[in-house]
Amino acid sequence: MELCVGSNKALRIIGLVMLFSSARIVSAFLECSTITQLFSACSMFITNGSPDPIPGSPCCDAMFGVNNIANTADNRQYVCRCLMDLIDTFSSNASAIGILPGLCGISLGFKMDPNTDCSL
């Protein structure tokens, strides 16, 4: 009986290790779409340059969400690459995208500029 309980516990631990080791790959795929979705809360500002987002607005709440995703060096690098793709897609509005975090009072730890090197 104890052998079964010990084996069951070992299988659960192995399963958790496998789950967490694959979670990084899965979440990396989902994060860019999540980041794009978060930035969509700022679409009025990105498109029109107004109204300026203020802390507490849905747009700034979304920027805090992006900041929370960029909580480690690896995640920050990935978020940076996602944002560079977003800036490339909306190149005519790149400056609006670039200043959003600052308007909300946060720093993502990198400059949001089309020339940013995300590998640093």
Secondary structure, DSSP 8 states (H G I E B T S, - for coil): -HHHHHHHHHHHHHHHHHHHHHHHHHHHHHHHHHHHHHHHTTHHHHHHS-S---TTSHHHHHHHHHHHHT-SHHHHHHHHHHHHHHHHHTGGGHHHHHHHHHHTT---SS--STT--TT-
